Amino acid sequence: MVHPAARHRDRAGGAGVHAVRAGHRGRAEPEAEGASVVSVLAISDLTVTYRTAGGDVPAVRGIDLSLGAGQKLGLAGESGCGKSTMALALLRLLPKTARMTGSIMFDGEDVLTMSWGRLRAVRWAGASIVFQGAMHSLNAVQRIGSQIAEPILLHSKVGEAAARRRVGELLEHVGLPARRADAYPHELSGGQRQRVMIAMALACDPSLIIADEPTTALDVMIQAQILKLIESLVAENGISLVMISHDLSVLADTCDRLAIMYAGRIVEEGPAAEVFRAARHPYGAALAAAFPTIGDPSSRRSPRGLAGDPPDPADLPAGCTFHPRCPVRLDYCDRIDPQLWPAGDGARAACVHVLPDQGLSLVQKEPA
């Protein structure tokens, strides 16, 4: 078994494994142009700002995304770009210091305006989350079975015997024996704990699962098993998926569409295989180029990293926030705040290089 990060991409033109996987393993084909897609999740102009002693810090800045029933969306970016903040915002799991604006429509209801009672009903039963680091997410002093049973007892209104049977079924569904329900988290391996988290996310048959870096700190073989498990369970149950990762190749192999975040914004979004193979934004291209090419020793010995560090959210650069690190920046990029412009093949990118000459000339004339 080969980890997705090491899969081959053609060096001459970039058309490799990922470019031909759009319909692989039963993956839903893209909707025909103009076809109606029912949105399970529709995010509009979402902003998240943290109040700190030093002032307000913007973590998410005006995100617009939608996800149809049964679709899989990947969200990628460096640490600190706002991925996890956005994931937690979807179910209002952020601390009180966070201020959110915009709208998060889930099955036709705005999560940001839901009453506390309604929000509790939606969590786990409507949408669930697989958190980073299962060891830190599970209660160390409660048995696994009790933790999985808790949302079942709360939302399904069944008795304890029925909840225990459901726990056993869920554990077996994710590849663990039912008897492991009596184990404590420290008695399980990292991969087993992550399987428990997935079982918990499936406990109340949600229509949406948010997986926040579900393979963090797992070895390569276990990562591949967990990713295969998530993909198969999502496909079997028709669940919509938002998967967050640093690893662009994992998302390209697992998801239908891919969105790339930088400094709190989406800077590119499109078909997952296409974004990985031929990203239109220079940041997306840099993330994809960070993975070595099998059969090319030079790509291992001279990794193509990206110079510099992500900007401080409290002190963002003027204009395009990526311009200080951009290898193809133009002399006016520090004066233009790019929007997500069409970039062909159902993709969008926030970069002036995707604009035709006429559009580019109009943008250059915009006041600073």
C-alpha positions, 0 to 999 in steps of 0.5 A: 500500500502506498501513501497518497503523498507518494503517488506518481505525477507525470513530470512532463505535463502533470497528468498523473494518477490523481488526474484520472481518479475523478470517477474511481472507487464509486465516486459520484461524477460531477453534476452536469452543467446547470443541474440542480444540486441540493445543498446540505451546507451553504456558507455565505460571507463567513467571518470569525474574529477573536477578541484578544487583549491586543485587539481583534484578530481576524481568523476567517475572512469572508468565506463562501462555500457550498456542499451538496448531498453526498459530496466530499469537500477537502480544505487545505492550507498551512497551520494558522490559515483558519481551517480548524476555526472554520470547521469549529464554526460550522457547529458553533464550537468556538470559544466565547472570545470568537465573534462570527458573522455571515451565515452557515445554512445547514439543511435550510437553517442558519446555524449562527441564529439557531437557539441553543436547544436547536443547536444541541439537536443538530450536533451529532444527529445532523452534523458531527465532527471527528476532532484532531488527536483522538487521545485528547478528544476522548475522555481518559477516565470513561470506557469507549462504549459509554462515550459512543453511547452518550449521543445515542442516548441523548438523541435517539431516545432508546434504552441502554440495552439498545444503545449498547447493541448500537455501540457494538454494531458501530465498532464492528462497522469501523473494524473493531471488535464489539468487546473493545467497548469496555476498553479505556482510550489509553488501552487502544492504539492511535489508529484504534482510537481514531476508529472510535472517533469515526464510530462516534461521528456515525452514531446518530446517522448524520447527513454531514461529517466534518473530519478535522485532520483525522490522520494526524500523528498516525503512521503511513499505513494506518493513515491509509487505512483510516482514509479508506475507511472514511471514504467507504463509510461516507459512500455507503451512507450517502454522507456529505464530508468536509475533510481538513488536512495539510496534505493536498495529495490525501484530499485530492485522492479522497474528495470531489472538490478541493478548497485552499485557504490562506490567511483566513480566505479561500484562495482557490477552489475547484475539482480536487484532482485538477487543483492538485494536478494544475493549481491556478493559484501560486500558493496551491501550486506550491503546496502541490509541488511540495510532494516528491515524485516517485522515480525522481531522486532530485525531487527528494533531495531538493524539496520545493518548499515555499519561502517565508512564513504565513502572515500574522492574522493580526497584521496582514499585508496590504493587497493580496496577502500572499504577495510577500511570498509569491514567486510570480507577484506583480508590482501592483499585487500589494494594491489589489485585493483579489476575489475568487475569479473563474479559472476554468473547468469549474474552478475559481482562484484569487489571483490576477494571473487567472484574469484575461488581459481585459479583466486584468486592465480593469482591476489595475485601474481600481482605486487602492 
